[in-house]
Amino acid sequence: MCRYIDLHVHSMASDGTLTPTEVVELAAKSGLAAIALTDHDTIDGVREAVKAGEKYGVRVIPGIEISAEFKGADLHILGLNVDIDNEEFANKVADCRDSRHNRNLKMVEKMREQGFPLTWDEMLKRFGDNSITRAHFAKYLVDEGYVKDKNEAFDKYLNPGRPCYLPRVKVTPKEAVEMILMANGHPVLAHPMLYKLSKIQIDSVIDMLKGYGLQGVEAIYSLNSPEDDDFLLKLAKKHGLNITGGSDFHGAIKPDISLGTGKGNLRIKEEISHWLFED
């Protein structure tokens, strides 16, 4: 019997809308054998998810999605099967979280400069003490009726060049890979087709990252076309890298992406994850 997994999942520990326990419970109801909890720049939800996995019979792979900066744009590196008890790794992750927090405080001030009566206490009241992102600011604007939807929130206020945007100090791709390796984890390039790079550029980026210690490519992804999957599978083989797959599930904030199945046609076989546990 073929069993399925999802190696790219978010919870309320970052910008998802379900608690880690709720994510695992949903995974069990969806018939998934395993998930990787890969919240943005934090491992805060992993222990809760692992405990829930023991209760619901779902294997929870400790993970993280680290936001790195490459030529002025984002580049996301997944860390799979990381040792969350590694103190040096945990400290570096905390530095990433602090960078995000300081940026958020400054974004609140920018929102106030635009006439929105927002405070940090209000953000905490609405969204809890999780990893607040631009998506949460967009939700505030939608909920208060200042914009009609999150796309308008980003277009008017939260995208680069707009009045409430602030860049966040990010690690380099090399630093992100090294952090994951430090925790005995497996660094994987997340959703390569989302970076608006040419195929030649993607090839070059993967070659660069492999030089730093990259071990895998997220070749199967919710927003990929069949042609995208095929291209990335061939590219991974060319560079001698492993492959992973994930939905990038966030819950209600991305209602068109379902856990385990993405937009409905995503199927990631359990065997794809076996390399993560080899000695």
C-alpha positions as CSV (number, residue, x, y, z in Angstrom):
1,M,0.0,0.0,0.0
2,C,1.4,3.4,-1.1
3,R,1.5,6.0,1.7
4,Y,1.8,9.8,1.2
5,I,3.6,12.6,3.0
6,D,4.0,16.4,2.9
7,L,7.5,17.9,3.5
8,H,6.6,21.6,3.4
9,V,4.0,22.6,6.0
10,H,3.4,25.8,8.1
11,S,1.6,26.4,11.4
12,M,0.8,29.3,13.7
13,A,4.4,29.2,14.9
14,S,5.0,31.3,11.8
15,D,2.4,32.4,9.3
16,G,0.0,29.4,9.2
17,T,-3.5,29.6,10.7
18,L,-3.5,26.2,12.5
19,T,-1.7,25.3,15.7
20,P,1.0,22.6,15.3
21,T,-1.3,20.1,16.9
22,E,-4.2,21.0,14.6
23,V,-1.9,20.6,11.6
24,V,-0.9,17.1,12.7
25,E,-4.5,16.2,13.5
26,L,-5.5,17.3,9.9
27,A,-2.6,15.3,8.5
28,A,-4.0,12.2,10.3
29,K,-7.5,12.9,9.0
30,S,-6.0,13.3,5.5
31,G,-4.3,9.9,5.7
32,L,-0.8,11.2,5.6
33,A,2.0,9.0,7.0
34,A,4.4,11.9,7.7
35,I,4.7,15.7,7.5
36,A,7.7,18.1,7.9
37,L,6.8,21.2,10.0
38,T,8.8,23.9,8.2
39,D,7.8,27.2,9.8
40,H,9.6,30.4,8.6
41,D,12.8,31.1,10.6
42,T,11.5,29.3,13.7
43,I,11.4,25.8,15.3
44,D,9.0,26.9,18.0
45,G,6.2,24.6,16.9
46,V,8.2,21.5,16.4
47,R,8.0,20.0,19.9
48,E,4.3,20.4,20.0
49,A,3.9,18.8,16.6
50,V,6.1,15.9,17.4
51,K,4.1,15.2,20.6
52,A,0.8,15.4,18.5
53,G,2.3,13.1,16.0
54,E,2.8,10.4,18.7
55,K,-0.8,10.8,19.6
56,Y,-2.3,10.7,16.1
57,G,0.1,8.3,14.5
58,V,1.8,10.7,12.1
59,R,5.5,11.0,11.8
60,V,6.6,14.6,12.3
61,I,9.9,15.5,10.7
62,P,11.5,18.5,12.5
63,G,12.1,21.3,10.0
64,I,12.5,24.9,9.2
65,E,12.3,27.3,6.2
66,I,15.1,29.8,6.4
67,S,14.7,33.0,4.4
68,A,18.0,33.9,2.8
69,E,18.8,36.9,0.6
70,F,20.3,36.4,-2.9
71,K,20.9,39.4,-5.1
72,G,18.3,41.5,-3.4
73,A,15.6,38.8,-3.5
74,D,14.4,36.0,-1.3
75,L,15.8,32.5,-1.5
76,H,14.2,29.9,0.8
77,I,16.2,26.9,2.2
78,L,14.3,24.1,3.9
79,G,16.0,22.3,6.7
80,L,14.6,18.8,7.1
81,N,15.2,16.5,10.1
82,V,17.1,19.1,12.0
83,D,18.2,18.6,15.6
84,I,16.2,21.2,17.4
85,D,18.3,20.5,20.6
86,N,21.5,21.7,18.9
87,E,22.2,24.8,21.0
88,E,24.2,26.7,18.4
89,F,21.6,26.1,15.7
90,A,18.8,27.2,18.1
91,N,20.7,30.4,18.9
92,K,21.1,31.3,15.3
93,V,17.4,30.6,14.6
94,A,16.6,32.9,17.5
95,D,18.7,35.6,15.9
96,C,16.6,35.2,12.7
97,R,13.4,35.5,14.8
98,D,14.7,38.6,16.6
99,S,15.4,40.2,13.2
100,R,11.8,39.5,12.1
101,H,10.5,40.9,15.4
102,N,12.4,44.2,15.1
103,R,11.3,44.6,11.6
104,N,7.7,44.1,12.6
105,L,7.9,46.8,15.3
106,K,9.1,49.2,12.7
107,M,6.4,48.2,10.3
108,V,3.8,49.0,12.9
109,E,5.2,52.5,13.1
110,K,5.1,52.8,9.3
111,M,1.4,51.7,9.4
112,R,0.7,54.4,11.9
113,E,2.4,57.0,9.7
114,Q,-0.1,56.0,7.0
115,G,-3.0,56.8,9.4
116,F,-3.8,53.2,10.5
117,P,-4.4,53.1,14.3
118,L,-2.3,50.0,14.8
119,T,-0.2,49.1,17.8
120,W,2.0,46.1,18.5
121,D,-0.3,45.1,21.4
122,E,-3.1,44.9,18.9
123,M,-1.1,42.7,16.6
124,L,-0.4,40.3,19.5
125,K,-4.1,40.3,20.5
126,R,-5.2,39.4,17.0
127,F,-2.5,37.0,16.0
128,G,-0.9,35.7,19.2
129,D,2.8,35.6,20.1
130,N,3.7,33.7,16.9
131,S,6.0,34.6,14.0
132,I,4.1,37.6,12.6
133,T,4.8,38.3,9.0
134,R,3.6,40.7,6.3
135,A,0.6,38.4,5.7
136,H,-0.7,39.2,9.2
137,F,-0.4,43.0,8.5
138,A,-2.4,42.3,5.3
139,K,-5.0,40.4,7.2
140,Y,-5.4,43.4,9.6
141,L,-5.9,45.7,6.7
142,V,-8.6,43.4,5.2
143,D,-10.3,42.8,8.5
144,E,-10.6,46.5,9.2
145,G,-11.9,47.2,5.7
146,Y,-9.0,49.4,4.6
147,V,-8.5,47.1,1.5
148,K,-10.7,44.6,-0.2
149,D,-8.3,41.7,-0.1
150,K,-4.7,40.7,0.7
151,N,-3.5,41.3,-2.8
152,E,-4.6,45.0,-2.6
153,A,-2.9,45.2,0.9
154,F,0.4,44.0,-0.6
155,D,0.1,46.1,-3.7
156,K,-0.7,49.3,-1.9
157,Y,1.3,49.0,1.3
158,L,3.4,45.9,1.9
159,N,5.3,45.1,-1.2
160,P,8.9,46.4,-1.8
161,G,8.7,50.1,-2.7
162,R,5.3,50.6,-1.0
163,P,5.0,52.8,2.1
164,C,4.8,50.2,4.8
165,Y,7.4,47.8,3.5
166,L,10.7,47.3,5.3
167,P,13.4,44.8,4.3
168,R,14.5,42.4,6.9
169,V,18.1,41.5,7.6
170,K,18.5,38.0,6.2
171,V,21.2,35.4,6.2
172,T,23.0,34.5,3.0
173,P,22.2,31.2,1.2
174,K,25.6,29.9,2.4
175,E,24.8,30.7,6.0
176,A,21.4,29.1,5.7
177,V,22.8,25.9,4.4
178,E,25.5,25.9,7.0
179,M,23.0,26.5,9.8
180,I,21.0,23.4,8.8
181,L,24.1,21.2,8.4
182,M,25.2,22.4,11.9
183,A,22.0,20.8,13.2
184,N,22.7,17.6,11.3
185,G,19.8,18.5,9.0
186,H,19.3,18.2,5.3
187,P,19.3,21.5,3.3
188,V,16.9,21.6,0.4
189,L,16.1,24.5,-2.0
190,A,12.4,25.3,-1.6
191,H,10.1,25.9,-4.7
192,P,12.8,26.9,-7.2
193,M,10.3,27.9,-9.9
194,L,8.9,30.8,-7.7
195,Y,12.0,32.9,-7.9
196,K,11.3,34.3,-11.3
197,L,14.6,33.0,-12.6
198,S,15.3,31.5,-16.0
199,K,16.0,27.8,-16.2
200,I,19.7,28.6,-16.8
201,Q,19.7,30.8,-13.7
202,I,18.0,28.1,-11.6
203,D,20.6,25.6,-12.7
204,S,23.4,28.1,-11.7
205,V,21.8,28.7,-8.3
206,I,21.5,25.0,-7.6
207,D,25.1,24.5,-8.6
208,M,26.2,27.3,-6.3
209,L,24.2,25.9,-3.4
210,K,25.5,22.4,-3.9
211,G,29.0,23.9,-3.4
212,Y,27.8,25.1,0.0
213,G,26.4,21.7,1.0
214,L,22.9,21.6,-0.5
215,Q,21.5,18.1,-0.5
216,G,18.1,18.3,-2.1
217,V,15.7,20.2,-4.4
218,E,11.9,20.6,-3.8
219,A,11.1,19.2,-7.2
220,I,7.4,18.4,-6.5
221,Y,5.4,21.5,-5.4
222,S,1.8,22.7,-5.3
223,L,2.3,25.5,-7.9
224,N,4.5,23.6,-10.3
225,S,3.2,22.5,-13.7
226,P,4.0,19.0,-14.8
227,E,6.7,20.5,-17.0
228,D,8.2,22.3,-13.9
229,D,8.3,19.0,-12.0
230,D,10.0,17.3,-14.9
231,F,12.6,20.0,-15.3
232,L,13.4,20.0,-11.6
233,L,13.6,16.2,-11.4
234,K,16.1,16.2,-14.3
235,L,18.1,19.1,-12.7
236,A,18.3,17.3,-9.4
237,K,19.6,14.2,-11.2
238,K,22.1,16.3,-13.1
239,H,23.6,17.7,-9.9
240,G,23.4,14.4,-7.9
241,L,20.8,15.8,-5.5
242,N,17.9,14.2,-3.7
243,I,14.3,15.4,-4.2
244,T,11.6,16.4,-1.9
245,G,8.0,17.5,-2.3
246,G,5.6,19.7,-0.4
247,S,2.3,21.6,-0.5
248,D,3.5,24.7,1.3
249,F,0.3,24.4,3.4
250,H,-0.6,27.5,5.5
251,G,-4.3,26.9,6.3
252,A,-6.9,29.5,5.8
253,I,-4.4,32.2,4.7
254,K,-3.9,30.1,1.5
255,P,-7.2,28.4,1.1
256,D,-6.5,27.0,-2.3
257,I,-3.6,24.9,-0.9
258,S,-4.6,21.8,0.9
259,L,-2.4,19.7,3.2
260,G,-0.9,16.8,1.3
261,T,-2.7,17.5,-2.0
262,G,-1.8,21.1,-2.8
263,K,-4.3,22.3,-5.4
264,G,-5.7,18.8,-5.6
265,N,-3.3,16.9,-7.7
266,L,-0.2,16.7,-5.4
267,R,0.9,13.3,-4.3
268,I,4.2,12.7,-2.6
269,K,5.1,9.1,-1.9
270,E,6.6,8.3,1.5
271,E,9.6,6.7,-0.1
272,I,10.8,10.1,-1.3
273,S,11.8,10.9,2.3
274,H,13.8,7.8,3.0
275,W,17.1,9.5,2.3
276,L,16.5,11.9,5.1
277,F,17.0,9.2,7.7
278,E,20.0,7.4,6.2
279,D,23.2,7.5,8.4
